[in-house]
Amino acid sequence: MSSRIFQSVIVQMKEATDRCIGIVDYDGFVVACSELAMIGSRIEDVQLLAGESQDRLFTSETRTYKLLGSVNNQYDYAVFVDGRDEFARCICVLASVAFDEAKTSYEEKHNIATFVKNIISDNILPGDVYVRAKELHFITDIPRAVFLVRQTDKPNVAAVEVVQNLFPDKQRDFVLNINETDIVVIKEMGGSFDAKDLDEIARGIEKQLENELGVKCCIGIGTPAGHLRELADRYKEAQTAIEVGKVFDVEKNIINYENLGIGRIIYQLPVTLCEMFLSEVFKKNPIDSLDQETLITISKFFENNLNVSETSRKLFVHRNTLVYRLEKIKKLTGLDLREFDDAIVFKVALMVKKYLNSQGVKY
């Protein structure tokens, strides 16, 4: 970290006290000080005192020290103030707060991963994206893929590290911890790539988490971003992919936003509009009047592209039996599934009902 940041804080604090205030690194070298002549010199006893002290605040014969960023006996920097009295302790504590804030602000400002996280979280103004990218020498217009990895059973804090190991290039690829269940992977995609390549990456993540931690997850994939400013939208797409997938593709663990189809549209409709649609479609009898056997028949019929012969073979029933069932459905609902237009309406109606059920609305 640049000592100029610390020095700028000290310059502001000089107006409040005539005590000598400074900061030393882990090796004891003065990196910033109110007495400029001390910068670059070494304080011999600070390491020894820091190791012996059980507190982050301690004194030598002439100075008071406060450790910054210490973990056990390790620290990044230490603040010092001339004197051992209560006033010196007070200044030292206040100075450490100011230095900590300056250090954190500097690191966030110059950390690319934090910058990317701020973009996807909408915590940075669009106009500032260009400025910050230029400051960080970050290329803006390289294609990038966004994956949202959501742990679905018991979240494991080690999952972030496992995923990070899959993407070791921290200047090009970013693994961001969003909350206890969600991890976002932003992968730079060089050359030409397609949906299969994205699916392979997602499957690699899923497999690694399963093998190393026994963690099950679902992964949403947004459409590729051609520019940094698109990352926030692509992240939202990955979120939508998971949410829509929970409703319409419950058997899938990897869902690509581009493959959501009509489910994406239905998911955005108001509940009241969906209820009106079902009421209009099923004027004769409600959809719940269809028994389980009939619903299975309908599902298989759609799976086999409205092919009567193929569906009867998959259901292990005679072709005439299937035709009888389809006639029964027509009589109950007024929709002939052998007719393409009626089949589309019925398919959409089934999806709308699924959506309503997911929203806790019984129809």
Residue frames relative to the residue before (quaternion, step in Angstrom):
aa qw qx qy qz dx dy dz
M 1.0000 0.0000 0.0000 0.0000 0.00 0.00 0.00
S 0.5224 -0.6558 0.4450 0.3146 3.59 -0.96 0.80
S 0.4484 -0.6950 0.4994 0.2579 3.56 -0.91 1.01
R 0.5191 0.6499 -0.4146 0.3691 3.60 1.22 -0.33
I 0.6023 0.5552 -0.3627 0.4443 3.59 1.09 -0.63
F 0.6631 0.4859 -0.2975 0.4856 3.58 0.94 -0.92
Q 0.6613 0.5265 -0.3165 0.4304 3.57 0.92 -0.92
S 0.6347 0.5318 -0.3354 0.4493 3.58 1.03 -0.73
V 0.6247 0.5193 -0.3348 0.4775 3.60 1.10 -0.66
I 0.6531 0.5234 -0.3094 0.4515 3.57 0.95 -0.92
V 0.6199 0.5507 -0.3415 0.4425 3.59 0.98 -0.85
Q 0.6750 0.4833 -0.2942 0.4735 3.60 0.99 -0.80
M 0.6841 0.4905 -0.2890 0.4559 3.58 1.06 -0.72
K 0.5308 0.6536 -0.4045 0.3570 3.60 1.16 -0.46
E 0.6231 0.5620 -0.3388 0.4256 3.56 1.14 -0.63
A 0.6924 0.4946 -0.2700 0.4506 3.58 1.19 -0.53
T 0.8142 0.0737 -0.0179 0.5756 3.63 1.14 -0.44
D 0.3834 -0.7086 0.5381 0.2477 3.53 -1.22 0.50
R 0.4326 0.6856 -0.4694 0.3500 3.59 1.28 0.15
C 0.4796 -0.6352 0.5174 0.3144 3.56 -1.16 0.61
I 0.0563 -0.7855 0.6161 -0.0139 3.56 -0.78 1.12
G 0.1293 0.8017 -0.5764 0.0917 3.59 -0.94 0.83
I 0.2546 -0.7429 0.5934 0.1763 3.52 -1.34 -0.01
V 0.1609 -0.7860 0.5938 0.0610 3.56 -0.97 0.95
D 0.4433 -0.6699 0.5177 0.2944 3.57 -1.18 0.53
Y 0.7660 -0.3828 0.2502 0.4519 3.58 -1.32 -0.02
D 0.6956 0.4638 -0.2716 0.4768 3.61 1.12 -0.62
G 0.5951 -0.6151 0.3471 0.3835 3.58 1.27 0.07
F 0.5118 0.6424 -0.4299 0.3750 3.61 1.23 0.11
V 0.4314 -0.6920 0.5198 0.2546 3.56 -0.96 0.91
V 0.1582 -0.8192 0.5486 0.0546 3.60 -0.59 1.17
A 0.7810 0.0182 -0.0157 0.6240 3.58 1.26 -0.37
C 0.1150 0.8051 -0.5706 0.1141 3.59 -0.95 0.79
S 0.5298 -0.6212 0.4726 0.3317 3.54 -1.18 0.57
E 0.6763 0.3572 -0.2678 0.5859 3.58 1.28 -0.36
L 0.3631 -0.7993 0.4355 0.1992 3.53 -0.07 1.33
A 0.6077 0.5890 -0.3552 0.3971 3.59 1.06 -0.66
M 0.6472 0.5405 -0.3194 0.4324 3.61 1.17 -0.52
I 0.5283 0.6486 -0.4143 0.3585 3.61 1.18 -0.44
G 0.7723 0.2891 -0.2523 0.5062 3.56 -0.77 1.08
S 0.5938 0.5502 -0.3737 0.4528 3.58 1.23 -0.31
R 0.3806 -0.7322 0.5235 0.2121 3.55 -1.27 0.32
I 0.2509 -0.7338 0.6138 0.1478 3.54 -1.00 0.90
E 0.3689 -0.8083 0.4194 0.1863 3.54 -0.28 1.29
D 0.7645 0.4500 -0.2261 0.4023 3.57 0.88 -0.88
V 0.4821 0.7161 -0.4327 0.2598 3.60 1.19 -0.31
Q 0.6524 0.5154 -0.3287 0.4479 3.63 0.96 -0.81
L 0.6603 0.5135 -0.3036 0.4562 3.55 0.95 -0.91
L 0.6763 0.4932 -0.2899 0.4640 3.57 0.92 -0.93
A 0.6396 0.5243 -0.3234 0.4598 3.59 1.02 -0.81
G 0.6668 0.5059 -0.2977 0.4590 3.57 1.04 -0.78
E 0.7016 0.4691 -0.2635 0.4673 3.57 1.05 -0.77
S 0.6446 0.5518 -0.3213 0.4204 3.57 1.09 -0.72
Q 0.3321 -0.7289 0.5674 0.1909 3.53 -1.11 0.77
D 0.6967 0.4167 -0.2432 0.5308 3.56 1.34 -0.09
R 0.5461 -0.6070 0.4621 0.3461 3.56 -1.20 0.45
L 0.7115 0.3584 -0.2247 0.5611 3.59 1.26 -0.41
F 0.1727 0.7883 -0.5681 0.1613 3.61 -0.61 1.10
T 0.3229 -0.7548 0.5439 0.1737 3.59 -1.28 0.28
S 0.2806 -0.6796 0.6417 0.2180 3.50 -1.38 0.42
E 0.7537 -0.3509 0.2545 0.4940 3.61 -1.17 -0.37
T 0.8198 0.2344 -0.0924 0.5143 3.59 1.06 -0.72
R 0.7903 0.3033 -0.1396 0.5137 3.61 1.19 -0.39
T 0.3075 -0.6844 0.6203 0.2286 3.51 -1.43 0.27
Y 0.1456 -0.8051 0.5736 0.0385 3.58 -0.93 0.98
K 0.0504 -0.7567 0.6504 0.0439 3.53 -1.26 0.57
L 0.3627 -0.7573 0.5063 0.1966 3.58 -0.71 1.11
L 0.2095 -0.7458 0.6184 0.1321 3.55 -1.17 0.69
G 0.8517 0.1086 -0.0834 0.5058 3.58 -0.96 0.86
S 0.3450 0.7590 -0.4986 0.2373 3.60 1.02 0.63
V 0.0474 -0.7367 0.6738 0.0320 3.51 -1.17 0.75
N 0.7691 -0.0633 -0.0537 0.6337 3.56 -0.33 1.32
N 0.7817 -0.2784 0.2139 0.5155 3.62 -0.60 -1.09
Q 0.5476 0.5925 -0.4080 0.4274 3.58 1.26 0.19
Y 0.0522 0.7918 -0.6063 0.0525 3.55 -1.07 0.75
D 0.4865 -0.6485 0.5021 0.3011 3.54 -1.29 0.36
Y 0.7917 -0.0478 0.0940 0.6017 3.53 0.85 -1.08
A 0.1744 -0.7511 0.6198 0.1461 3.55 -1.35 0.22
V 0.3444 -0.7116 0.5777 0.2033 3.56 -1.01 0.89
F 0.0287 -0.7893 0.6107 0.0570 3.59 -1.08 0.61
V 0.0972 -0.7592 0.6426 0.0360 3.51 -1.23 0.68
D 0.4961 -0.6493 0.4821 0.3159 3.57 -0.97 0.80
G 0.7275 0.4041 -0.3166 0.4552 3.56 -0.96 0.90
R 0.2792 -0.7614 0.5654 0.1504 3.53 -1.28 0.51
D 0.4939 0.6882 -0.4118 0.3360 3.56 1.28 0.03
E 0.7309 -0.4307 0.3066 0.4316 3.55 -1.35 0.07
F 0.6194 0.5448 -0.3429 0.4494 3.56 1.09 -0.72
A 0.6382 0.5211 -0.3187 0.4686 3.60 1.02 -0.82
R 0.6413 0.5190 -0.3215 0.4648 3.58 1.01 -0.83
C 0.6517 0.5223 -0.3126 0.4524 3.57 0.96 -0.88
I 0.6617 0.4957 -0.3034 0.4737 3.59 0.91 -0.92
C 0.6473 0.5412 -0.3169 0.4332 3.56 0.98 -0.90
V 0.6614 0.5003 -0.3023 0.4700 3.58 0.96 -0.89
L 0.6714 0.4919 -0.2999 0.4662 3.59 0.89 -0.92
A 0.6467 0.5189 -0.3168 0.4606 3.58 1.00 -0.84
S 0.6404 0.5334 -0.3323 0.4415 3.59 1.00 -0.80
V 0.6170 0.5345 -0.3400 0.4669 3.59 1.08 -0.73
A 0.6670 0.5028 -0.2966 0.4629 3.58 0.92 -0.93
F 0.6723 0.4931 -0.2961 0.4661 3.59 0.96 -0.87
D 0.6252 0.5415 -0.3346 0.4516 3.58 1.03 -0.80
E 0.6614 0.5026 -0.2998 0.4691 3.55 0.95 -0.92
A 0.6601 0.5050 -0.3081 0.4630 3.57 0.94 -0.88
K 0.6478 0.5267 -0.3064 0.4572 3.57 1.01 -0.87
T 0.6667 0.5002 -0.2948 0.4674 3.57 0.92 -0.95
S 0.6579 0.5160 -0.3029 0.4573 3.56 0.94 -0.94
Y 0.6521 0.5174 -0.3098 0.4594 3.57 0.97 -0.86
E 0.6799 0.4988 -0.2944 0.4498 3.57 0.88 -0.98
E 0.6460 0.5085 -0.3211 0.4701 3.58 1.00 -0.79
K 0.6575 0.5295 -0.3046 0.4411 3.53 0.99 -0.89
H 0.7823 0.3225 -0.1559 0.5096 3.57 1.03 -0.79
N 0.5507 0.5832 -0.4040 0.4397 3.57 1.21 0.43
I 0.3960 -0.7502 0.4789 0.2259 3.57 -0.53 1.19
A 0.6357 0.5430 -0.3353 0.4343 3.59 0.98 -0.85
T 0.6459 0.5059 -0.3141 0.4777 3.58 1.02 -0.82
F 0.6147 0.5527 -0.3272 0.4579 3.56 1.06 -0.79
V 0.6763 0.4839 -0.2866 0.4757 3.58 0.89 -0.97
K 0.6390 0.5245 -0.3260 0.4586 3.60 0.99 -0.83
N 0.6426 0.5184 -0.3198 0.4648 3.58 1.02 -0.78
I 0.6211 0.5433 -0.3447 0.4475 3.60 1.08 -0.69
I 0.7281 0.4327 -0.2650 0.4609 3.60 0.72 -1.02
S 0.6838 0.4657 -0.2839 0.4848 3.59 1.20 -0.47
D 0.4150 -0.7226 0.4488 0.3228 3.59 1.32 0.01
N 0.4237 0.7046 -0.4599 0.3354 3.56 1.07 0.80
I 0.6997 0.3632 -0.2648 0.5553 3.56 1.23 0.40
L 0.4888 -0.6712 0.4710 0.2978 3.56 -0.95 0.85
P 0.6109 -0.5880 0.3787 0.3712 3.62 -0.99 0.77
G 0.6604 0.5201 -0.3086 0.4453 3.56 0.99 -0.82
D 0.6602 0.5170 -0.3033 0.4527 3.57 1.14 -0.67
V 0.5110 0.6568 -0.4214 0.3606 3.59 1.20 -0.43
Y 0.6729 0.4983 -0.2970 0.4591 3.57 0.90 -0.94
V 0.6596 0.5220 -0.3050 0.4466 3.56 0.94 -0.93
R 0.6937 0.4682 -0.2760 0.4727 3.57 0.85 -1.00
A 0.6275 0.5350 -0.3424 0.4504 3.60 0.99 -0.77
K 0.6483 0.5108 -0.3118 0.4707 3.56 1.02 -0.80
E 0.6467 0.5237 -0.3167 0.4552 3.58 0.97 -0.85
L 0.7363 0.4097 -0.2113 0.4952 3.56 1.04 -0.84
H 0.3714 -0.7369 0.4745 0.3065 3.60 1.33 -0.06
F 0.3552 0.7440 -0.4663 0.3208 3.52 1.08 0.91
I 0.3818 -0.7368 0.5102 0.2261 3.59 -0.67 1.10
T 0.3271 -0.8099 0.4646 0.1454 3.56 -0.67 1.12
D 0.8009 0.3626 -0.1504 0.4521 3.58 0.96 -0.85
I 0.3846 0.6689 -0.5294 0.3526 3.58 0.91 0.96
P 0.5166 -0.6411 0.4545 0.3399 3.65 -0.90 0.80
R 0.0022 0.7937 -0.6073 0.0340 3.56 -0.92 0.94
A 0.2783 -0.7489 0.5799 0.1592 3.56 -1.09 0.77
V 0.2212 -0.7762 0.5805 0.1077 3.57 -1.07 0.79
F 0.0571 -0.7847 0.6170 -0.0142 3.55 -0.80 1.12
L 0.1492 -0.7564 0.6293 0.0975 3.57 -0.95 0.88
V 0.1311 -0.7969 0.5892 0.0265 3.56 -0.54 1.24
R 0.0277 -0.8153 0.5776 -0.0292 3.57 -0.52 1.19
Q 0.3360 -0.7357 0.5554 0.1934 3.57 -0.68 1.13
T 0.2519 -0.8347 0.4809 0.0925 3.55 -0.63 1.15
D 0.7222 0.3486 -0.2691 0.5334 3.61 1.13 -0.32
K 0.7966 -0.1631 0.1364 0.5659 3.62 -0.55 -1.08
P 0.3771 -0.7410 0.5042 0.2334 3.61 -0.52 1.12
N 0.1519 -0.7755 0.6092 0.0663 3.55 -1.08 0.80
V 0.4465 -0.7215 0.4601 0.2614 3.58 -0.68 1.11
A 0.6187 0.5621 -0.3407 0.4303 3.59 1.19 -0.49
A 0.4614 0.7084 -0.4374 0.3064 3.60 1.24 -0.24
V 0.6171 0.5593 -0.3479 0.4305 3.59 1.02 -0.79
E 0.6725 0.4970 -0.2953 0.4621 3.57 0.90 -0.93
V 0.6286 0.5367 -0.3342 0.4529 3.59 1.00 -0.81
V 0.6819 0.4694 -0.2871 0.4819 3.58 0.92 -0.90
Q 0.6195 0.5511 -0.3439 0.4407 3.60 1.01 -0.76
N 0.6360 0.5444 -0.3290 0.4369 3.58 1.04 -0.75
L 0.6242 0.5364 -0.3355 0.4584 3.58 1.20 -0.46
F 0.7653 0.2521 -0.1267 0.5785 3.57 1.24 -0.51
P 0.0616 -0.8734 0.4826 0.0212 3.60 0.46 1.20
D 0.6269 0.5392 -0.3511 0.4393 3.62 1.14 -0.45
K 0.1512 -0.8530 0.4966 0.0539 3.55 0.07 1.33
Q 0.5976 0.5421 -0.3755 0.4561 3.59 1.25 0.02
R 0.7496 0.3598 -0.1971 0.5194 3.58 1.22 -0.46
D 0.7821 0.2294 -0.1060 0.5696 3.58 1.03 -0.84
F 0.1465 -0.8149 0.5595 0.0369 3.56 -0.98 0.87
V 0.1172 -0.7590 0.6389 0.0456 3.53 -0.96 0.99
L 0.0510 -0.8432 0.5329 -0.0498 3.55 -0.35 1.31
N 0.3135 -0.7379 0.5712 0.1760 3.55 -0.85 1.01
I 0.2029 -0.8143 0.5367 0.0874 3.60 -0.46 1.22
N 0.7503 -0.1873 0.1360 0.6192 3.58 0.93 -0.93
E 0.7743 -0.3789 0.2166 0.4582 3.61 -1.22 -0.12
T 0.7534 0.3594 -0.2221 0.5039 3.63 1.14 -0.39
D 0.7649 0.4103 -0.1861 0.4605 3.60 1.06 -0.73
I 0.0371 -0.7542 0.6556 -0.0034 3.52 -1.07 0.93
V 0.1806 -0.7788 0.5920 0.1016 3.57 -0.92 0.89
V 0.1293 -0.7642 0.6290 0.0603 3.54 -0.97 0.95
I 0.0690 -0.7668 0.6377 0.0231 3.55 -0.85 1.03
K 0.0697 -0.8398 0.5366 -0.0437 3.52 -0.32 1.35
E 0.3673 -0.7119 0.5551 0.2239 3.54 -0.84 1.02
M 0.1742 -0.8034 0.5657 0.0645 3.57 -0.76 1.05
G 0.1632 -0.8078 0.5618 0.0724 3.56 -0.43 1.22
G 0.8167 0.2308 -0.1684 0.5014 3.57 -1.11 0.66
S 0.7079 -0.4220 0.3341 0.4573 3.55 -1.24 -0.46
F 0.0621 0.7754 -0.6248 0.0668 3.55 -1.11 0.74
D 0.1757 -0.7797 0.5914 0.1069 3.55 -1.25 0.39
A 0.7772 -0.3546 0.2491 0.4564 3.54 -1.35 -0.12
K 0.6144 0.5590 -0.3510 0.4322 3.60 1.08 -0.69
D 0.6296 0.5310 -0.3283 0.4625 3.58 1.04 -0.77
L 0.6519 0.5030 -0.3078 0.4766 3.58 0.98 -0.86
D 0.6434 0.5251 -0.3129 0.4607 3.56 1.00 -0.84
E 0.6392 0.5294 -0.3227 0.4550 3.60 1.02 -0.76
I 0.6321 0.5228 -0.3229 0.4722 3.58 1.00 -0.84
A 0.6620 0.5081 -0.2984 0.4632 3.57 0.92 -0.95
R 0.6642 0.4986 -0.3091 0.4634 3.59 0.94 -0.84
G 0.6083 0.5510 -0.3430 0.4568 3.56 1.12 -0.65
I 0.6429 0.5098 -0.3090 0.4809 3.58 1.03 -0.83
E 0.6592 0.5212 -0.3010 0.4508 3.55 0.89 -1.01
K 0.6795 0.5027 -0.2841 0.4526 3.58 0.89 -0.97
Q 0.6633 0.5165 -0.3104 0.4439 3.59 0.94 -0.89
L 0.6605 0.4985 -0.3072 0.4699 3.59 0.96 -0.84
E 0.6459 0.5183 -0.3079 0.4684 3.56 1.06 -0.79
N 0.7113 0.4770 -0.2621 0.4448 3.58 0.86 -0.98
E 0.7568 0.4111 -0.2176 0.4593 3.59 0.87 -0.95
L 0.8259 0.2107 -0.0815 0.5165 3.58 0.94 -0.85
G 0.4048 -0.7044 0.4820 0.3281 3.58 1.23 -0.31
V 0.4310 0.7073 -0.4437 0.3421 3.57 1.26 0.48
K 0.2412 -0.7469 0.6031 0.1419 3.54 -0.93 0.94
C 0.0024 0.8137 -0.5802 0.0368 3.55 -1.01 0.78
C 0.2277 -0.6970 0.6405 0.2281 3.51 -1.36 0.13
I 0.1992 -0.8000 0.5620 0.0670 3.56 -1.04 0.80
G 0.1749 -0.7688 0.6096 0.0827 3.54 -0.83 1.06
I 0.1670 -0.7903 0.5858 0.0660 3.56 -0.95 0.91
G 0.2749 -0.7579 0.5697 0.1594 3.57 -0.77 1.03
T 0.6051 -0.5149 0.4246 0.4342 3.58 -1.23 0.16
P 0.6103 -0.5850 0.3714 0.3838 3.64 -1.00 0.71
A 0.3272 -0.7335 0.5670 0.1830 3.56 -1.05 0.85
G 0.2921 -0.7740 0.5385 0.1602 3.56 -0.81 0.99
H 0.7828 0.1680 -0.0716 0.5949 3.56 1.29 -0.36
L 0.6565 -0.5310 0.3680 0.3893 3.56 -1.18 0.57
R 0.6607 0.5389 -0.3236 0.4102 3.57 0.92 -0.88
E 0.6413 0.5375 -0.3217 0.4430 3.61 1.24 -0.36
L 0.4790 0.7180 -0.4241 0.2740 3.60 1.21 -0.35
A 0.6322 0.5404 -0.3440 0.4359 3.61 0.97 -0.79
D 0.6671 0.4896 -0.2979 0.4760 3.59 0.96 -0.86
R 0.6574 0.5109 -0.3138 0.4565 3.59 0.99 -0.80
Y 0.6115 0.5349 -0.3373 0.4756 3.57 1.13 -0.67
K 0.6440 0.5071 -0.3165 0.4774 3.58 1.00 -0.82
E 0.6183 0.5403 -0.3375 0.4603 3.58 1.08 -0.72
A 0.6470 0.5096 -0.3182 0.4695 3.59 0.98 -0.84
Q 0.6218 0.5223 -0.3350 0.4778 3.59 1.07 -0.72
T 0.6559 0.5129 -0.3036 0.4633 3.56 0.93 -0.93
A 0.6186 0.5612 -0.3407 0.4317 3.57 1.00 -0.86
I 0.6731 0.4811 -0.2985 0.4758 3.59 0.93 -0.86
E 0.6762 0.5044 -0.3015 0.4444 3.59 0.88 -0.94
V 0.6784 0.4666 -0.2871 0.4896 3.59 0.94 -0.89
G 0.6273 0.5544 -0.3274 0.4381 3.57 1.05 -0.78
K 0.6159 0.5566 -0.3420 0.4403 3.58 1.09 -0.69
V 0.6933 0.4625 -0.2650 0.4850 3.55 1.18 -0.58
F 0.8423 0.2538 -0.0811 0.4685 3.56 0.67 -1.14
D 0.7786 0.2202 -0.1329 0.5724 3.62 1.19 -0.40
V 0.0075 0.8634 -0.5040 0.0218 3.55 0.79 1.05
E 0.6572 0.5186 -0.3175 0.4453 3.59 1.14 -0.52
K 0.6523 0.5135 -0.3168 0.4588 3.61 1.23 -0.24
N 0.2799 -0.7537 0.5730 0.1591 3.56 -1.11 0.78
I 0.7405 0.2875 -0.1808 0.5800 3.56 1.26 -0.37
I 0.0010 0.8193 -0.5694 0.0672 3.56 -0.55 1.19
N 0.2104 -0.7718 0.5918 0.0989 3.55 -0.77 1.08
Y 0.5359 -0.6544 0.4359 0.3074 3.56 -0.83 1.02
E 0.6504 0.5433 -0.3143 0.4278 3.56 1.04 -0.80
N 0.7175 0.4429 -0.2452 0.4784 3.60 1.20 -0.44
L 0.4175 0.7391 -0.4533 0.2719 3.59 1.24 0.13
G 0.2178 -0.8237 0.5000 0.1553 3.57 1.15 -0.56
I 0.8417 -0.1728 0.1387 0.4924 3.53 -1.09 -0.80
G 0.5271 0.6432 -0.4049 0.3801 3.58 1.20 -0.44
R 0.6173 0.5545 -0.3365 0.4453 3.58 1.08 -0.74
I 0.6589 0.5015 -0.3072 0.4690 3.59 1.02 -0.81
I 0.6577 0.5194 -0.3077 0.4505 3.57 0.89 -0.97
Y 0.6443 0.5545 -0.3201 0.4183 3.58 0.96 -0.89
Q 0.7084 0.4539 -0.2573 0.4753 3.58 1.16 -0.57
L 0.5400 0.6381 -0.4006 0.3752 3.59 1.27 -0.08
P 0.5295 -0.6075 0.4768 0.3511 3.60 -1.12 0.57
V 0.6027 -0.5919 0.4025 0.3528 3.57 -1.07 0.73
T 0.6436 0.5368 -0.3289 0.4352 3.60 0.94 -0.87
L 0.6445 0.5201 -0.3177 0.4617 3.58 1.02 -0.79
C 0.6363 0.5250 -0.3194 0.4663 3.58 1.05 -0.77
E 0.6491 0.5163 -0.3150 0.4613 3.56 0.98 -0.84
M 0.6338 0.5252 -0.3226 0.4673 3.58 1.03 -0.79
F 0.6398 0.5374 -0.3209 0.4459 3.56 0.98 -0.87
L 0.6763 0.4866 -0.2967 0.4667 3.59 0.87 -0.92
S 0.6307 0.5375 -0.3339 0.4492 3.58 1.02 -0.76
E 0.6748 0.4913 -0.2878 0.4696 3.57 1.03 -0.80
V 0.6676 0.5077 -0.3041 0.4518 3.58 1.00 -0.84
F 0.7954 0.2506 -0.1180 0.5391 3.55 0.84 -0.99
K 0.0180 0.8339 -0.5482 0.0621 3.55 0.52 1.22
K 0.6671 0.5194 -0.3047 0.4386 3.55 0.99 -0.84
N 0.7839 -0.0959 0.1306 0.5994 3.54 0.72 -1.17
P 0.5240 -0.6247 0.4611 0.3500 3.60 -1.05 0.64
I 0.6466 -0.5474 0.3677 0.3835 3.56 -1.19 0.52
D 0.6080 0.5767 -0.3435 0.4239 3.58 1.17 -0.57
S 0.5506 0.6135 -0.4021 0.3984 3.59 1.22 -0.20
L 0.5866 0.5637 -0.3662 0.4517 3.60 1.27 -0.23
D 0.3716 -0.7412 0.5124 0.2238 3.59 -0.78 1.01
Q 0.7279 -0.4593 0.2988 0.4122 3.55 -1.34 0.26
E 0.6357 0.5363 -0.3297 0.4467 3.58 0.98 -0.83
T 0.6555 0.5112 -0.3032 0.4659 3.56 0.99 -0.85
L 0.6532 0.5161 -0.3103 0.4590 3.59 0.98 -0.85
I 0.6292 0.5179 -0.3256 0.4794 3.59 1.07 -0.75
T 0.6291 0.5365 -0.3223 0.4611 3.56 1.01 -0.84
I 0.6543 0.5120 -0.3056 0.4651 3.57 0.94 -0.93
S 0.6511 0.5304 -0.3106 0.4454 3.56 0.92 -0.95
K 0.6817 0.4812 -0.2836 0.4726 3.59 0.89 -0.94
F 0.6197 0.5530 -0.3341 0.4455 3.56 1.07 -0.77
F 0.6641 0.4796 -0.2940 0.4924 3.58 1.02 -0.80
E 0.6315 0.5508 -0.3285 0.4359 3.58 0.99 -0.86
N 0.7568 0.3578 -0.1829 0.5156 3.57 1.09 -0.73
N 0.5544 -0.6853 0.3606 0.3049 3.52 1.17 0.80
L 0.6590 -0.5594 0.2884 0.4118 3.57 0.98 1.00
N 0.4255 0.6897 -0.4650 0.3564 3.56 1.20 0.57
V 0.3770 -0.7673 0.4763 0.2055 3.59 -0.41 1.28
S 0.6822 0.5023 -0.2998 0.4385 3.59 0.82 -0.97
E 0.6860 0.4821 -0.2861 0.4638 3.58 0.88 -0.95
T 0.6493 0.5203 -0.3174 0.4550 3.58 1.00 -0.81
S 0.6519 0.5093 -0.3206 0.4613 3.60 0.91 -0.86
R 0.6369 0.5236 -0.3284 0.4608 3.59 1.08 -0.73
K 0.6760 0.4883 -0.2916 0.4687 3.58 0.97 -0.87
L 0.7025 0.4477 -0.2614 0.4875 3.59 1.11 -0.67
F 0.3516 -0.7560 0.4718 0.2868 3.58 1.36 -0.20
V 0.5323 0.5745 -0.4376 0.4416 3.56 0.97 0.94
H 0.5894 -0.5577 0.4377 0.3872 3.56 -1.24 0.40
R 0.6266 -0.5659 0.3888 0.3688 3.55 -1.15 0.68
N 0.6516 0.5216 -0.3169 0.4505 3.59 1.00 -0.80
T 0.6024 0.5559 -0.3498 0.4535 3.57 1.16 -0.67
L 0.6558 0.5015 -0.3066 0.4738 3.55 0.97 -0.86
V 0.6368 0.5236 -0.3283 0.4610 3.59 0.96 -0.85
Y 0.6254 0.5351 -0.3301 0.4621 3.58 1.04 -0.80
R 0.6606 0.5061 -0.3061 0.4623 3.59 0.95 -0.89
L 0.6519 0.5133 -0.3152 0.4607 3.58 0.99 -0.80
E 0.6244 0.5235 -0.3269 0.4788 3.58 1.10 -0.71
K 0.6259 0.5404 -0.3217 0.4613 3.53 1.08 -0.81
I 0.6404 0.5155 -0.3148 0.4744 3.60 1.01 -0.86
K 0.6388 0.5307 -0.3184 0.4571 3.57 0.99 -0.85
K 0.6594 0.5154 -0.3008 0.4572 3.55 0.99 -0.88
L 0.6993 0.4789 -0.2686 0.4578 3.58 0.99 -0.87
T 0.8185 0.2823 -0.1109 0.4880 3.57 0.90 -0.94
G 0.4362 -0.6889 0.4701 0.3379 3.56 1.15 -0.49
L 0.6448 0.5006 -0.3180 0.4821 3.60 1.30 0.12
D 0.2254 -0.7624 0.5950 0.1180 3.55 -0.83 1.02
L 0.3182 -0.8004 0.4787 0.1700 3.58 -0.28 1.27
R 0.5749 0.5733 -0.3893 0.4351 3.60 1.22 -0.18
E 0.6291 0.4790 -0.3236 0.5197 3.55 1.32 -0.25
F 0.5333 -0.6851 0.3924 0.3038 3.57 -0.70 1.12
D 0.6741 0.5051 -0.3078 0.4423 3.61 0.83 -0.96
D 0.6641 0.4909 -0.2999 0.4775 3.59 0.95 -0.87
A 0.6301 0.5425 -0.3298 0.4470 3.56 1.03 -0.79
I 0.6336 0.5255 -0.3279 0.4636 3.60 1.01 -0.82
V 0.6562 0.5158 -0.3109 0.4547 3.58 0.87 -0.96
F 0.6758 0.4938 -0.3001 0.4577 3.58 0.91 -0.95
K 0.6378 0.5365 -0.3249 0.4471 3.60 0.97 -0.85
V 0.6610 0.4948 -0.2966 0.4799 3.56 0.93 -0.92
A 0.6344 0.5407 -0.3274 0.4450 3.59 0.99 -0.85
L 0.6395 0.5180 -0.3250 0.4659 3.60 0.98 -0.81
M 0.6630 0.4998 -0.3008 0.4691 3.57 0.99 -0.83
V 0.6287 0.5288 -0.3294 0.4655 3.57 1.02 -0.78
K 0.6434 0.5157 -0.3224 0.4649 3.58 0.99 -0.82
K 0.6165 0.5399 -0.3339 0.4657 3.59 1.04 -0.79
Y 0.6557 0.5191 -0.3030 0.4570 3.54 0.96 -0.93
L 0.6568 0.5101 -0.3121 0.4594 3.58 0.90 -0.90
N 0.6398 0.5285 -0.3194 0.4575 3.58 0.99 -0.84
S 0.6540 0.5167 -0.3118 0.4562 3.57 1.05 -0.82
Q 0.6840 0.4569 -0.2698 0.5005 3.57 1.22 -0.52
G 0.5486 -0.6439 0.3782 0.3759 3.55 1.30 0.15
V 0.5256 0.6123 -0.4161 0.4191 3.57 1.27 0.40
K 0.2221 -0.7829 0.5677 0.1245 3.58 -0.67 1.06
Y 0.0162 0.7905 -0.6115 0.0291 3.53 -0.86 0.96
